[in-house]
Amino acid sequence: MKKICLFAGTTEGRRLAEALHKSYDLTVCVATEYGEVLLDGIYYITVHTGRMDSEQMMAFLVKTTLN
């Protein structure tokens, strides 16, 4: 199964996650706990909560793609 990492806002991120979660190994990154709450009920996704700068994003992408 192909992996996707989605850096998501609120409404659009939730809609994309709903559309993709059954077909992909989906990781959704949100900046706030509110963003995480909006993803409750979407099964088979991994959620990462917390703001990241560009270096942290790169390290996260490397870590998630190698696993």
CHARMM internal coordinates of N, CA and C (Angstrom, degrees):
IC EDIT
DIST 1 N 1 CA 1.4394
DIST 1 CA 1 C 1.5278
ANGL 1 N 1 CA 1 C 108.86
DIST 1 C 2 N 1.3017
ANGL 1 CA 1 C 2 N 117.11
DIHE 1 N 1 CA 1 C 2 N 135.18
DIST 2 N 2 CA 1.4613
ANGL 1 C 2 N 2 CA 121.50
DIHE 1 CA 1 C 2 N 2 CA -179.80
DIST 2 CA 2 C 1.5126
ANGL 2 N 2 CA 2 C 111.04
DIHE 1 C 2 N 2 CA 2 C -73.43
DIST 2 C 3 N 1.3473
ANGL 2 CA 2 C 3 N 114.79
DIHE 2 N 2 CA 2 C 3 N 145.55
DIST 3 N 3 CA 1.4532
ANGL 2 C 3 N 3 CA 121.51
DIHE 2 CA 2 C 3 N 3 CA 179.82
DIST 3 CA 3 C 1.5216
ANGL 3 N 3 CA 3 C 110.15
DIHE 2 C 3 N 3 CA 3 C -97.40
DIST 3 C 4 N 1.3229
ANGL 3 CA 3 C 4 N 115.49
DIHE 3 N 3 CA 3 C 4 N 140.00
DIST 4 N 4 CA 1.4584
ANGL 3 C 4 N 4 CA 121.94
DIHE 3 CA 3 C 4 N 4 CA 173.65
DIST 4 CA 4 C 1.5211
ANGL 4 N 4 CA 4 C 107.89
DIHE 3 C 4 N 4 CA 4 C -131.25
DIST 4 C 5 N 1.3149
ANGL 4 CA 4 C 5 N 115.73
DIHE 4 N 4 CA 4 C 5 N 135.90
DIST 5 N 5 CA 1.4497
ANGL 4 C 5 N 5 CA 121.83
DIHE 4 CA 4 C 5 N 5 CA 172.08
DIST 5 CA 5 C 1.5249
ANGL 5 N 5 CA 5 C 106.53
DIHE 4 C 5 N 5 CA 5 C -114.17
DIST 5 C 6 N 1.3194
ANGL 5 CA 5 C 6 N 115.73
DIHE 5 N 5 CA 5 C 6 N 120.19
DIST 6 N 6 CA 1.4583
ANGL 5 C 6 N 6 CA 122.48
DIHE 5 CA 5 C 6 N 6 CA -175.96
DIST 6 CA 6 C 1.5192
ANGL 6 N 6 CA 6 C 108.76
DIHE 5 C 6 N 6 CA 6 C -112.24
DIST 6 C 7 N 1.3238
ANGL 6 CA 6 C 7 N 116.62
DIHE 6 N 6 CA 6 C 7 N 118.57
DIST 7 N 7 CA 1.4571
ANGL 6 C 7 N 7 CA 121.38
DIHE 6 CA 6 C 7 N 7 CA 172.63
DIST 7 CA 7 C 1.5175
ANGL 7 N 7 CA 7 C 105.23
DIHE 6 C 7 N 7 CA 7 C -90.06
DIST 7 C 8 N 1.3284
ANGL 7 CA 7 C 8 N 115.29
DIHE 7 N 7 CA 7 C 8 N 111.77
DIST 8 N 8 CA 1.4547
ANGL 7 C 8 N 8 CA 119.90
DIHE 7 CA 7 C 8 N 8 CA -164.90
DIST 8 CA 8 C 1.5240
ANGL 8 N 8 CA 8 C 112.73
DIHE 7 C 8 N 8 CA 8 C -116.74
DIST 8 C 9 N 1.3280
ANGL 8 CA 8 C 9 N 112.73
DIHE 8 N 8 CA 8 C 9 N 147.08
DIST 9 N 9 CA 1.4558
ANGL 8 C 9 N 9 CA 120.53
DIHE 8 CA 8 C 9 N 9 CA 166.82
DIST 9 CA 9 C 1.5103
ANGL 9 N 9 CA 9 C 107.29
DIHE 8 C 9 N 9 CA 9 C -86.72
DIST 9 C 10 N 1.2990
ANGL 9 CA 9 C 10 N 117.12
DIHE 9 N 9 CA 9 C 10 N -144.15
DIST 10 N 10 CA 1.4592
ANGL 9 C 10 N 10 CA 118.71
DIHE 9 CA 9 C 10 N 10 CA -176.86
DIST 10 CA 10 C 1.5234
ANGL 10 N 10 CA 10 C 111.14
DIHE 9 C 10 N 10 CA 10 C -95.91
DIST 10 C 11 N 1.2952
ANGL 10 CA 10 C 11 N 118.41
DIHE 10 N 10 CA 10 C 11 N -80.57
DIST 11 N 11 CA 1.4649
ANGL 10 C 11 N 11 CA 120.83
DIHE 10 CA 10 C 11 N 11 CA -173.55
DIST 11 CA 11 C 1.5276
ANGL 11 N 11 CA 11 C 112.32
DIHE 10 C 11 N 11 CA 11 C -63.37
DIST 11 C 12 N 1.3109
ANGL 11 CA 11 C 12 N 116.88
DIHE 11 N 11 CA 11 C 12 N -51.10
DIST 12 N 12 CA 1.4635
ANGL 11 C 12 N 12 CA 119.79
DIHE 11 CA 11 C 12 N 12 CA -176.45
DIST 12 CA 12 C 1.5204
ANGL 12 N 12 CA 12 C 111.26
DIHE 11 C 12 N 12 CA 12 C -65.42
DIST 12 C 13 N 1.3257
ANGL 12 CA 12 C 13 N 117.20
DIHE 12 N 12 CA 12 C 13 N -39.77
DIST 13 N 13 CA 1.4588
ANGL 12 C 13 N 13 CA 120.81
DIHE 12 CA 12 C 13 N 13 CA 178.99
DIST 13 CA 13 C 1.5120
ANGL 13 N 13 CA 13 C 112.23
DIHE 12 C 13 N 13 CA 13 C -63.21
DIST 13 C 14 N 1.3219
ANGL 13 CA 13 C 14 N 116.78
DIHE 13 N 13 CA 13 C 14 N -41.96
DIST 14 N 14 CA 1.4584
ANGL 13 C 14 N 14 CA 120.30
DIHE 13 CA 13 C 14 N 14 CA 178.22
DIST 14 CA 14 C 1.5175
ANGL 14 N 14 CA 14 C 110.53
DIHE 13 C 14 N 14 CA 14 C -64.03
DIST 14 C 15 N 1.3210
ANGL 14 CA 14 C 15 N 117.23
DIHE 14 N 14 CA 14 C 15 N -42.55
DIST 15 N 15 CA 1.4734
ANGL 14 C 15 N 15 CA 120.52
DIHE 14 CA 14 C 15 N 15 CA -179.84
DIST 15 CA 15 C 1.5287
ANGL 15 N 15 CA 15 C 111.24
DIHE 14 C 15 N 15 CA 15 C -63.99
DIST 15 C 16 N 1.3157
ANGL 15 CA 15 C 16 N 117.22
DIHE 15 N 15 CA 15 C 16 N -42.46
DIST 16 N 16 CA 1.4670
ANGL 15 C 16 N 16 CA 120.05
DIHE 15 CA 15 C 16 N 16 CA 177.72
DIST 16 CA 16 C 1.5223
ANGL 16 N 16 CA 16 C 111.05
DIHE 15 C 16 N 16 CA 16 C -64.88
DIST 16 C 17 N 1.3255
ANGL 16 CA 16 C 17 N 116.77
DIHE 16 N 16 CA 16 C 17 N -42.22
DIST 17 N 17 CA 1.4653
ANGL 16 C 17 N 17 CA 120.03
DIHE 16 CA 16 C 17 N 17 CA 178.70
DIST 17 CA 17 C 1.5282
ANGL 17 N 17 CA 17 C 110.70
DIHE 16 C 17 N 17 CA 17 C -61.52
DIST 17 C 18 N 1.3150
ANGL 17 CA 17 C 18 N 116.86
DIHE 17 N 17 CA 17 C 18 N -41.31
DIST 18 N 18 CA 1.4655
ANGL 17 C 18 N 18 CA 120.28
DIHE 17 CA 17 C 18 N 18 CA 177.89
DIST 18 CA 18 C 1.5214
ANGL 18 N 18 CA 18 C 111.44
DIHE 17 C 18 N 18 CA 18 C -62.12
DIST 18 C 19 N 1.3274
ANGL 18 CA 18 C 19 N 116.69
DIHE 18 N 18 CA 18 C 19 N -36.53
DIST 19 N 19 CA 1.4592
ANGL 18 C 19 N 19 CA 120.91
DIHE 18 CA 18 C 19 N 19 CA -178.43
DIST 19 CA 19 C 1.5264
ANGL 19 N 19 CA 19 C 112.56
DIHE 18 C 19 N 19 CA 19 C -75.91
DIST 19 C 20 N 1.3210
ANGL 19 CA 19 C 20 N 117.62
DIHE 19 N 19 CA 19 C 20 N -29.21
DIST 20 N 20 CA 1.4681
ANGL 19 C 20 N 20 CA 121.24
DIHE 19 CA 19 C 20 N 20 CA -171.53
DIST 20 CA 20 C 1.5234
ANGL 20 N 20 CA 20 C 115.12
DIHE 19 C 20 N 20 CA 20 C -102.44
DIST 20 C 21 N 1.3234
ANGL 20 CA 20 C 21 N 118.88
DIHE 20 N 20 CA 20 C 21 N -19.14
DIST 21 N 21 CA 1.4610
ANGL 20 C 21 N 21 CA 120.42
DIHE 20 CA 20 C 21 N 21 CA -166.14
DIST 21 CA 21 C 1.5276
ANGL 21 N 21 CA 21 C 114.83
DIHE 20 C 21 N 21 CA 21 C -63.88
DIST 21 C 22 N 1.2999
ANGL 21 CA 21 C 22 N 118.92
DIHE 21 N 21 CA 21 C 22 N -24.65
DIST 22 N 22 CA 1.4674
ANGL 21 C 22 N 22 CA 119.74
DIHE 21 CA 21 C 22 N 22 CA -178.64
DIST 22 CA 22 C 1.5297
ANGL 22 N 22 CA 22 C 112.65
DIHE 21 C 22 N 22 CA 22 C -85.07
DIST 22 C 23 N 1.3185
ANGL 22 CA 22 C 23 N 116.31
DIHE 22 N 22 CA 22 C 23 N -18.92
DIST 23 N 23 CA 1.4608
ANGL 22 C 23 N 23 CA 119.73
DIHE 22 CA 22 C 23 N 23 CA -173.45
DIST 23 CA 23 C 1.5232
ANGL 23 N 23 CA 23 C 114.64
DIHE 22 C 23 N 23 CA 23 C -106.55
DIST 23 C 24 N 1.3280
ANGL 23 CA 23 C 24 N 117.16
DIHE 23 N 23 CA 23 C 24 N -12.11
DIST 24 N 24 CA 1.4627
ANGL 23 C 24 N 24 CA 120.57
DIHE 23 CA 23 C 24 N 24 CA -174.14
DIST 24 CA 24 C 1.5190
ANGL 24 N 24 CA 24 C 110.67
DIHE 23 C 24 N 24 CA 24 C -137.47
DIST 24 C 25 N 1.3187
ANGL 24 CA 24 C 25 N 115.74
DIHE 24 N 24 CA 24 C 25 N 156.77
DIST 25 N 25 CA 1.4522
ANGL 24 C 25 N 25 CA 123.17
DIHE 24 CA 24 C 25 N 25 CA 168.80
DIST 25 CA 25 C 1.5269
ANGL 25 N 25 CA 25 C 104.70
DIHE 24 C 25 N 25 CA 25 C -78.13
DIST 25 C 26 N 1.3264
ANGL 25 CA 25 C 26 N 117.20
DIHE 25 N 25 CA 25 C 26 N 99.27
DIST 26 N 26 CA 1.4608
ANGL 25 C 26 N 26 CA 122.35
DIHE 25 CA 25 C 26 N 26 CA -166.02
DIST 26 CA 26 C 1.5211
ANGL 26 N 26 CA 26 C 112.29
DIHE 25 C 26 N 26 CA 26 C -107.85
DIST 26 C 27 N 1.3222
ANGL 26 CA 26 C 27 N 115.19
DIHE 26 N 26 CA 26 C 27 N 125.67
DIST 27 N 27 CA 1.4526
ANGL 26 C 27 N 27 CA 122.87
DIHE 26 CA 26 C 27 N 27 CA 170.40
DIST 27 CA 27 C 1.5156
ANGL 27 N 27 CA 27 C 107.07
DIHE 26 C 27 N 27 CA 27 C -112.43
DIST 27 C 28 N 1.3263
ANGL 27 CA 27 C 28 N 116.46
DIHE 27 N 27 CA 27 C 28 N 127.73
DIST 28 N 28 CA 1.4604
ANGL 27 C 28 N 28 CA 121.59
DIHE 27 CA 27 C 28 N 28 CA -179.98
DIST 28 CA 28 C 1.5212
ANGL 28 N 28 CA 28 C 108.13
DIHE 27 C 28 N 28 CA 28 C -114.86
DIST 28 C 29 N 1.3210
ANGL 28 CA 28 C 29 N 116.21
DIHE 28 N 28 CA 28 C 29 N 124.29
DIST 29 N 29 CA 1.4599
ANGL 28 C 29 N 29 CA 122.12
DIHE 28 CA 28 C 29 N 29 CA 178.58
DIST 29 CA 29 C 1.5236
ANGL 29 N 29 CA 29 C 108.78
DIHE 28 C 29 N 29 CA 29 C -103.47
DIST 29 C 30 N 1.3242
ANGL 29 CA 29 C 30 N 115.17
DIHE 29 N 29 CA 29 C 30 N 125.21
DIST 30 N 30 CA 1.4610
ANGL 29 C 30 N 30 CA 121.10
DIHE 29 CA 29 C 30 N 30 CA 178.17
DIST 30 CA 30 C 1.5234
ANGL 30 N 30 CA 30 C 108.43
DIHE 29 C 30 N 30 CA 30 C -125.95
DIST 30 C 31 N 1.3210
ANGL 30 CA 30 C 31 N 116.00
DIHE 30 N 30 CA 30 C 31 N 152.17
DIST 31 N 31 CA 1.4583
ANGL 30 C 31 N 31 CA 120.45
DIHE 30 CA 30 C 31 N 31 CA -176.56
DIST 31 CA 31 C 1.5189
ANGL 31 N 31 CA 31 C 113.15
DIHE 30 C 31 N 31 CA 31 C -81.83
DIST 31 C 32 N 1.3313
ANGL 31 CA 31 C 32 N 117.48
DIHE 31 N 31 CA 31 C 32 N -28.92
DIST 32 N 32 CA 1.4624
ANGL 31 C 32 N 32 CA 120.33
DIHE 31 CA 31 C 32 N 32 CA -171.35
DIST 32 CA 32 C 1.5221
ANGL 32 N 32 CA 32 C 112.08
DIHE 31 C 32 N 32 CA 32 C -127.75
DIST 32 C 33 N 1.3186
ANGL 32 CA 32 C 33 N 114.63
DIHE 32 N 32 CA 32 C 33 N 164.05
DIST 33 N 33 CA 1.4643
ANGL 32 C 33 N 33 CA 120.31
DIHE 32 CA 32 C 33 N 33 CA 175.92
DIST 33 CA 33 C 1.5239
ANGL 33 N 33 CA 33 C 110.64
DIHE 32 C 33 N 33 CA 33 C -64.57
DIST 33 C 34 N 1.3257
ANGL 33 CA 33 C 34 N 117.01
DIHE 33 N 33 CA 33 C 34 N -32.41
DIST 34 N 34 CA 1.4660
ANGL 33 C 34 N 34 CA 120.12
DIHE 33 CA 33 C 34 N 34 CA 177.65
DIST 34 CA 34 C 1.5298
ANGL 34 N 34 CA 34 C 109.98
DIHE 33 C 34 N 34 CA 34 C -61.45
DIST 34 C 35 N 1.3198
ANGL 34 CA 34 C 35 N 117.03
DIHE 34 N 34 CA 34 C 35 N -42.08
DIST 35 N 35 CA 1.4622
ANGL 34 C 35 N 35 CA 120.38
DIHE 34 CA 34 C 35 N 35 CA 176.34
DIST 35 CA 35 C 1.5078
ANGL 35 N 35 CA 35 C 112.05
DIHE 34 C 35 N 35 CA 35 C -60.43
DIST 35 C 36 N 1.3252
ANGL 35 CA 35 C 36 N 116.51
DIHE 35 N 35 CA 35 C 36 N -37.12
DIST 36 N 36 CA 1.4690
ANGL 35 C 36 N 36 CA 120.92
DIHE 35 CA 35 C 36 N 36 CA 177.66
DIST 36 CA 36 C 1.5271
ANGL 36 N 36 CA 36 C 110.91
DIHE 35 C 36 N 36 CA 36 C -67.11
DIST 36 C 37 N 1.3288
ANGL 36 CA 36 C 37 N 116.83
DIHE 36 N 36 CA 36 C 37 N -41.61
DIST 37 N 37 CA 1.4645
ANGL 36 C 37 N 37 CA 121.13
DIHE 36 CA 36 C 37 N 37 CA 179.41
DIST 37 CA 37 C 1.5221
ANGL 37 N 37 CA 37 C 110.71
DIHE 36 C 37 N 37 CA 37 C -60.15
DIST 37 C 38 N 1.3214
ANGL 37 CA 37 C 38 N 117.22
DIHE 37 N 37 CA 37 C 38 N -38.68
DIST 38 N 38 CA 1.4615
ANGL 37 C 38 N 38 CA 120.68
DIHE 37 CA 37 C 38 N 38 CA -179.79
DIST 38 CA 38 C 1.5253
ANGL 38 N 38 CA 38 C 112.47
DIHE 37 C 38 N 38 CA 38 C -63.94
DIST 38 C 39 N 1.3231
ANGL 38 CA 38 C 39 N 116.78
DIHE 38 N 38 CA 38 C 39 N -20.59
DIST 39 N 39 CA 1.4674
ANGL 38 C 39 N 39 CA 120.99
DIHE 38 CA 38 C 39 N 39 CA -179.35
DIST 39 CA 39 C 1.5232
ANGL 39 N 39 CA 39 C 112.78
DIHE 38 C 39 N 39 CA 39 C -91.66
DIST 39 C 40 N 1.3420
ANGL 39 CA 39 C 40 N 116.94
DIHE 39 N 39 CA 39 C 40 N -5.82
DIST 40 N 40 CA 1.4670
ANGL 39 C 40 N 40 CA 119.98
DIHE 39 CA 39 C 40 N 40 CA 176.85
DIST 40 CA 40 C 1.5203
ANGL 40 N 40 CA 40 C 109.61
DIHE 39 C 40 N 40 CA 40 C -55.83
DIST 40 C 41 N 1.2992
ANGL 40 CA 40 C 41 N 116.02
DIHE 40 N 40 CA 40 C 41 N 136.81
DIST 41 N 41 CA 1.4632
ANGL 40 C 41 N 41 CA 120.28
DIHE 40 CA 40 C 41 N 41 CA 178.98
DIST 41 CA 41 C 1.5188
ANGL 41 N 41 CA 41 C 113.63
DIHE 40 C 41 N 41 CA 41 C 93.91
DIST 41 C 42 N 1.3214
ANGL 41 CA 41 C 42 N 117.94
DIHE 41 N 41 CA 41 C 42 N -9.43
DIST 42 N 42 CA 1.4634
ANGL 41 C 42 N 42 CA 120.42
DIHE 41 CA 41 C 42 N 42 CA 174.01
DIST 42 CA 42 C 1.5257
ANGL 42 N 42 CA 42 C 105.90
DIHE 41 C 42 N 42 CA 42 C -95.55
DIST 42 C 43 N 1.3098
ANGL 42 CA 42 C 43 N 115.32
DIHE 42 N 42 CA 42 C 43 N 109.65
DIST 43 N 43 CA 1.4543
ANGL 42 C 43 N 43 CA 120.84
DIHE 42 CA 42 C 43 N 43 CA -172.71
DIST 43 CA 43 C 1.5294
ANGL 43 N 43 CA 43 C 111.79
DIHE 42 C 43 N 43 CA 43 C -85.73
DIST 43 C 44 N 1.3079
ANGL 43 CA 43 C 44 N 114.40
DIHE 43 N 43 CA 43 C 44 N 161.02
DIST 44 N 44 CA 1.4677
ANGL 43 C 44 N 44 CA 122.74
DIHE 43 CA 43 C 44 N 44 CA 175.34
DIST 44 CA 44 C 1.5214
ANGL 44 N 44 CA 44 C 112.77
DIHE 43 C 44 N 44 CA 44 C 67.17
DIST 44 C 45 N 1.3331
ANGL 44 CA 44 C 45 N 117.51
DIHE 44 N 44 CA 44 C 45 N 30.84
DIST 45 N 45 CA 1.4535
ANGL 44 C 45 N 45 CA 120.46
DIHE 44 CA 44 C 45 N 45 CA 173.06
DIST 45 CA 45 C 1.5244
ANGL 45 N 45 CA 45 C 108.58
DIHE 44 C 45 N 45 CA 45 C -123.72
DIST 45 C 46 N 1.3167
ANGL 45 CA 45 C 46 N 115.12
DIHE 45 N 45 CA 45 C 46 N 157.86
DIST 46 N 46 CA 1.4539
ANGL 45 C 46 N 46 CA 122.22
DIHE 45 CA 45 C 46 N 46 CA 171.81
DIST 46 CA 46 C 1.5165
ANGL 46 N 46 CA 46 C 106.46
DIHE 45 C 46 N 46 CA 46 C -108.47
DIST 46 C 47 N 1.3249
ANGL 46 CA 46 C 47 N 116.99
DIHE 46 N 46 CA 46 C 47 N 132.31
DIST 47 N 47 CA 1.4619
ANGL 46 C 47 N 47 CA 120.87
DIHE 46 CA 46 C 47 N 47 CA -179.29
DIST 47 CA 47 C 1.5226
ANGL 47 N 47 CA 47 C 109.15
DIHE 46 C 47 N 47 CA 47 C -114.32
DIST 47 C 48 N 1.3247
ANGL 47 CA 47 C 48 N 115.73
DIHE 47 N 47 CA 47 C 48 N 130.74
DIST 48 N 48 CA 1.4613
ANGL 47 C 48 N 48 CA 121.99
DIHE 47 CA 47 C 48 N 48 CA 172.80
DIST 48 CA 48 C 1.5208
ANGL 48 N 48 CA 48 C 106.71
DIHE 47 C 48 N 48 CA 48 C -111.98
DIST 48 C 49 N 1.3286
ANGL 48 CA 48 C 49 N 116.26
DIHE 48 N 48 CA 48 C 49 N 124.49
DIST 49 N 49 CA 1.4619
ANGL 48 C 49 N 49 CA 121.18
DIHE 48 CA 48 C 49 N 49 CA -179.00
DIST 49 CA 49 C 1.5161
ANGL 49 N 49 CA 49 C 109.68
DIHE 48 C 49 N 49 CA 49 C -111.95
DIST 49 C 50 N 1.3132
ANGL 49 CA 49 C 50 N 116.11
DIHE 49 N 49 CA 49 C 50 N 131.05
DIST 50 N 50 CA 1.4567
ANGL 49 C 50 N 50 CA 121.93
DIHE 49 CA 49 C 50 N 50 CA 176.79
DIST 50 CA 50 C 1.5194
ANGL 50 N 50 CA 50 C 110.93
DIHE 49 C 50 N 50 CA 50 C 137.52
DIST 50 C 51 N 1.2989
ANGL 50 CA 50 C 51 N 114.49
DIHE 50 N 50 CA 50 C 51 N 143.34
DIST 51 N 51 CA 1.4744
ANGL 50 C 51 N 51 CA 119.98
DIHE 50 CA 50 C 51 N 51 CA 179.24
DIST 51 CA 51 C 1.5270
ANGL 51 N 51 CA 51 C 109.56
DIHE 50 C 51 N 51 CA 51 C -70.79
DIST 51 C 52 N 1.3309
ANGL 51 CA 51 C 52 N 115.37
DIHE 51 N 51 CA 51 C 52 N 144.54
DIST 52 N 52 CA 1.4579
ANGL 51 C 52 N 52 CA 121.06
DIHE 51 CA 51 C 52 N 52 CA 178.17
DIST 52 CA 52 C 1.5170
ANGL 52 N 52 CA 52 C 108.80
DIHE 51 C 52 N 52 CA 52 C -133.87
DIST 52 C 53 N 1.3309
ANGL 52 CA 52 C 53 N 115.80
DIHE 52 N 52 CA 52 C 53 N 140.89
DIST 53 N 53 CA 1.4636
ANGL 52 C 53 N 53 CA 118.72
DIHE 52 CA 52 C 53 N 53 CA 171.50
DIST 53 CA 53 C 1.5328
ANGL 53 N 53 CA 53 C 107.95
DIHE 52 C 53 N 53 CA 53 C -85.13
DIST 53 C 54 N 1.3020
ANGL 53 CA 53 C 54 N 117.45
DIHE 53 N 53 CA 53 C 54 N -179.53
DIST 54 N 54 CA 1.4693
ANGL 53 C 54 N 54 CA 120.27
DIHE 53 CA 53 C 54 N 54 CA -173.95
DIST 54 CA 54 C 1.5273
ANGL 54 N 54 CA 54 C 112.32
DIHE 53 C 54 N 54 CA 54 C -62.59
DIST 54 C 55 N 1.3213
ANGL 54 CA 54 C 55 N 117.82
DIHE 54 N 54 CA 54 C 55 N -37.54
DIST 55 N 55 CA 1.4687
ANGL 54 C 55 N 55 CA 119.92
DIHE 54 CA 54 C 55 N 55 CA 179.01
DIST 55 CA 55 C 1.5261
ANGL 55 N 55 CA 55 C 110.81
DIHE 54 C 55 N 55 CA 55 C -67.60
DIST 55 C 56 N 1.3034
ANGL 55 CA 55 C 56 N 117.22
DIHE 55 N 55 CA 55 C 56 N -40.66
DIST 56 N 56 CA 1.4578
ANGL 55 C 56 N 56 CA 120.59
DIHE 55 CA 55 C 56 N 56 CA 177.90
DIST 56 CA 56 C 1.5251
ANGL 56 N 56 CA 56 C 111.05
DIHE 55 C 56 N 56 CA 56 C -65.69
DIST 56 C 57 N 1.3338
ANGL 56 CA 56 C 57 N 116.60
DIHE 56 N 56 CA 56 C 57 N -37.45
DIST 57 N 57 CA 1.4668
ANGL 56 C 57 N 57 CA 119.94
DIHE 56 CA 56 C 57 N 57 CA 177.13
DIST 57 CA 57 C 1.5182
ANGL 57 N 57 CA 57 C 110.87
DIHE 56 C 57 N 57 CA 57 C -62.59
DIST 57 C 58 N 1.3243
ANGL 57 CA 57 C 58 N 117.10
DIHE 57 N 57 CA 57 C 58 N -44.54
DIST 58 N 58 CA 1.4732
ANGL 57 C 58 N 58 CA 120.26
DIHE 57 CA 57 C 58 N 58 CA 179.59
DIST 58 CA 58 C 1.5217
ANGL 58 N 58 CA 58 C 110.58
DIHE 57 C 58 N 58 CA 58 C -61.97
DIST 58 C 59 N 1.3349
ANGL 58 CA 58 C 59 N 117.20
DIHE 58 N 58 CA 58 C 59 N -45.54
DIST 59 N 59 CA 1.4666
ANGL 58 C 59 N 59 CA 120.51
DIHE 58 CA 58 C 59 N 59 CA 180.00
DIST 59 CA 59 C 1.5263
ANGL 59 N 59 CA 59 C 110.19
DIHE 58 C 59 N 59 CA 59 C -62.83
DIST 59 C 60 N 1.3188
ANGL 59 CA 59 C 60 N 117.51
DIHE 59 N 59 CA 59 C 60 N -39.98
DIST 60 N 60 CA 1.4523
ANGL 59 C 60 N 60 CA 121.58
DIHE 59 CA 59 C 60 N 60 CA 178.52
DIST 60 CA 60 C 1.5230
ANGL 60 N 60 CA 60 C 111.33
DIHE 59 C 60 N 60 CA 60 C -63.91
DIST 60 C 61 N 1.3307
ANGL 60 CA 60 C 61 N 116.73
DIHE 60 N 60 CA 60 C 61 N -43.59
DIST 61 N 61 CA 1.4612
ANGL 60 C 61 N 61 CA 120.39
DIHE 60 CA 60 C 61 N 61 CA 179.29
DIST 61 CA 61 C 1.5280
ANGL 61 N 61 CA 61 C 111.82
DIHE 60 C 61 N 61 CA 61 C -63.83
DIST 61 C 62 N 1.3134
ANGL 61 CA 61 C 62 N 116.29
DIHE 61 N 61 CA 61 C 62 N -41.89
DIST 62 N 62 CA 1.4727
ANGL 61 C 62 N 62 CA 120.26
DIHE 61 CA 61 C 62 N 62 CA 177.77
DIST 62 CA 62 C 1.5252
ANGL 62 N 62 CA 62 C 109.37
DIHE 61 C 62 N 62 CA 62 C -61.91
DIST 62 C 63 N 1.3252
ANGL 62 CA 62 C 63 N 116.92
DIHE 62 N 62 CA 62 C 63 N -46.48
DIST 63 N 63 CA 1.4636
ANGL 62 C 63 N 63 CA 120.98
DIHE 62 CA 62 C 63 N 63 CA -179.10
DIST 63 CA 63 C 1.5323
ANGL 63 N 63 CA 63 C 111.78
DIHE 62 C 63 N 63 CA 63 C -62.52
DIST 63 C 64 N 1.3114
ANGL 63 CA 63 C 64 N 117.83
DIHE 63 N 63 CA 63 C 64 N -43.86
DIST 64 N 64 CA 1.4714
ANGL 63 C 64 N 64 CA 120.36
DIHE 63 CA 63 C 64 N 64 CA -176.08
DIST 64 CA 64 C 1.5246
ANGL 64 N 64 CA 64 C 112.11
DIHE 63 C 64 N 64 CA 64 C -75.12
DIST 64 C 65 N 1.3189
ANGL 64 CA 64 C 65 N 118.64
DIHE 64 N 64 CA 64 C 65 N -28.72
DIST 65 N 65 CA 1.4634
ANGL 64 C 65 N 65 CA 119.13
DIHE 64 CA 64 C 65 N 65 CA -179.37
DIST 65 CA 65 C 1.5251
ANGL 65 N 65 CA 65 C 112.11
DIHE 64 C 65 N 65 CA 65 C -81.71
DIST 65 C 66 N 1.3060
ANGL 65 CA 65 C 66 N 117.27
DIHE 65 N 65 CA 65 C 66 N -20.68
DIST 66 N 66 CA 1.4663
ANGL 65 C 66 N 66 CA 120.05
DIHE 65 CA 65 C 66 N 66 CA 179.82
DIST 66 CA 66 C 1.5197
ANGL 66 N 66 CA 66 C 112.35
DIHE 65 C 66 N 66 CA 66 C -87.29
DIST 66 C 67 N 1.2986
ANGL 66 CA 66 C 67 N 117.80
DIHE 66 N 66 CA 66 C 67 N -11.50
DIST 67 N 67 CA 1.4727
ANGL 66 C 67 N 67 CA 121.19
DIHE 66 CA 66 C 67 N 67 CA 179.70
DIST 67 CA 67 C 1.4993
ANGL 67 N 67 CA 67 C 110.96
DIHE 66 C 67 N 67 CA 67 C -92.39
END
COOR INIT
IC SEED 1 N 1 CA 1 C
IC BUILD
